[in-house]
Every structure is written in C-alpha cells, then in structure tokens.
Amino acid sequence: MSKGGRIGKTQQRMTDSFPGLEDKQKMSSTGPTQLTAEMLVIELQKLSESLKEDFNAALSEAMAPILPTLESITNTVATHTATISQIESTLSSHSDDIVSLQQDVATLKNQLASVSDDNSALHATVEDLISRSKRQNLRVVGIPEDMEGANARQFMSQLFKEVAGDVLPDSGPELDRAHRSLRPRPSQGSRPIIVRFHRYVEKEQVLKWAKEHREMSYRGHRIKFYEDFSATIAKKRAAFNNVKSQLYKKGVRFGMIYPARLRVTFNGMVHLFDTPELADRFYQERIHKT
C-alpha cells in the first residue's frame, strides 16, 4: 500500500471512529454534539490500535527486502563466532604447548651448560695429561731425512753428546725413544725428530744450553732444539710469532712462559701478555715509534 493510501485509510478510520464529527458538521446549524470523556478514551484507544497496525504493516513492508540480508549477516556472524571460539581453543592449546616447550628448552640449556662444563674440564684434563707426557720431550729441527739411519735413538744420543756434551754425562744422555714426526714425509725439507729423555733434568740441561747457543750445527747442518708442546699449546704460542718478530727487530728482550704467555722486558720493566692482541697493542703504543 502507498503512503497516500495509508494516510487516506487512517483519515477514514478517524472519521469512522468519531461519527459525531461528521454529524457535528452536518448538524452544526441545529446545535453542538456532546462527547463524553469515556467515549473519547474509547475512540482514542481504537485509533491507537489502528495506528499501531498501520505502523507495523509499514515497517514489515519496509523491512521485507532487508530481512534476507540481515539473516545472512546473522549466519555469517554466527559462523565467525564459532570459528573464533575454535581458534581461541587452539591458541590456548598451543600456548600450553609453548609453555611446555619453553620449560623443556630451559632444562636442555641447563643440561647443555653442565655438559659444556664437564667437557671443558675433561678437555683441560686431557690437555694436562698430554702436556705431562711431553715434559721430557725435545723437538729437534734441521736433521735431513734418513740421516738418522735405522737407529734414531742411538743417533740422537750421539748428536746430543757431540753438540751439548758440556752439560751432559760423558756417556751421553739416556734416551727412551726417538722418531720422526708422524706427519707425511715432505717433498722438500725434513720432519722434526721427537726425542724423549729418560731424565727430565737432562732434557732441561740440553734445552737451557740451546737457548744460550742459538747458532748450532751438526755435520754441516744448522739445527734447533724446541720444547715438544701439544697441538693446542703450540697453536697458542704460534699466535705470538708476528709480534715476537717485531720485538726481535727492535732488539727488545722477550720470552715465552708456559703454557702460552709472552714476557717482554722493556725499559727495565717486565710485561706479561696472555693474548697476541694485547701484546701487539703494547708494541704499537710503546715500542713501535721508539
């Protein structure tokens, strides 16, 4: 029904509800029509009900095209609500799993730290045992390959007797064994010979003598004696080679302290360095420009 039709219908209902109004118009020439309060209330109630019906009808007519869309939106919202509830439940489960995993990771970290400490302790123990096993060893460099013949121990005993006999018994040092370094034979040069002294004192006497006599030769070959360190300690000591070379060029006294500390004597003072970086910094700041 159109808006004009509804208004006309309403007006008609008002006329029907108040018949006295029309009669009043017709009888205006003969005298006024009296309406009691009770009649007026009844007629107003009827009018109110009629207006409500018209309003509800108009509202239903206006909402008719929108209702399917609203129903679709309601269904969509319900679906999303269910999905969100499922996601929240899943997230809650995942959150519990994450907390459990974090606890496991914390436990594993503690175990790893403990294992790492144990490994460090074992490594230090092994390193100490290796170093102790090498305390009576000397590494001799400069002997040509095969010069020692079939009996390297006897050959090295005679070498020490001839080269450093002043600090050794007349019979020469007592050696437990002597052999070439176990690395592959090089195409050029020669491998060091590792010698184990039976007595630590004799090894120290030979090493001290070698430090006092830097120019040593045997049967026309220049030779050198070194401590036989483990691979780890040898690597740490070798890291100081560059700064030691610079100190040597400047005529600065230096030496190595076991296991791998550099001692530098400069301007009457002794300086100790645990890392080559600290030693190089000292050289650059204090010695390089002198």
Summary of the structure (lengths in Angstrom):
residues: 290
radius of gyration: 55.0
end to end distance: 112.7
largest distance: 171.5
contacts: 690
relative contact order: 0.06
helix: 60%
strand: 14%
